[in-house]
Amino acid sequence: MKQIAWIALAAAVLAGAQKAGDAAVEKARAEARQVAGELGERLKGMLGKELSSGGFAGAVKVCSETALQATKEFSAQKGRYVRRVSLKNRNPENAPDAYERRKLQQFARLHTQGKLAEEYSEVTRENGKRVLHYLRPIAVQGMCLTCHGPAEKIPQEVRTTLAARYPADRAMGYAAGELRGAFSVKIALPD
Ligand code: HEC
């Protein structure tokens, strides 16, 4: 009898811990979702503003000077790991790490099958610590093609700027609807 009571107590404690863990995961996921969404809006706003004032030639300069900077500042301000990553990155600093690369490859397969969800999250361990990974796929839209479409469709002025600033540019040749990359957020979880 005593033994059963102990087992029941142990089970209850475990279930409680599990629940608290789930709440922490839920909270982190909600924050990650918020952070990814906010960064997306911020970058979209910057691009829109530049396009309306300087056209594509002006926008590509500003984008190359400020997109990564704004992302880093945003990440610091939120105190969170957040970046834009792509398998075909333009800026080498936007190259995925090993985990992100695997996920982007998975996303690419799911995307061709029409099964890619709007967001993905997973709890893993990194150096023994629990972390929540959150990734939100980024799709190519029509207006992105001036800077990410087939080279021959990119205006000469834009191409010149891209060639000068990104000698290893791999972010051309896209069509609308293709998968461009993802916002990647990472949040440490309590153990
Ligand atoms: C005016 C030109 C321009 C337009 C339009 C544009 N981009 Fe970009 N994009 C760039 C430049 C320049 C970079 C590299 C920025 C940097 O140095 O971090 C970039 C980088 C990116 C990256 C980061 C990964 C990488 O390749 O380095 C993503 C993701 C991205 N763009 C998605 C988009 C999407 C989606 C759209 C359409 C909604 C879009 N871009 C429209 C110029 C543009």
Residues whose N, C-alpha, C, O or C-beta is under 5 A from the ligand:
A	BS01	HEC	F56 A59 V60 C63 S64 A67 L68 R84 V85 S86 K88 N89 R90 N91 N94 I138 A139 V140 Q141 M143 C144 C147 A171 R180 G181
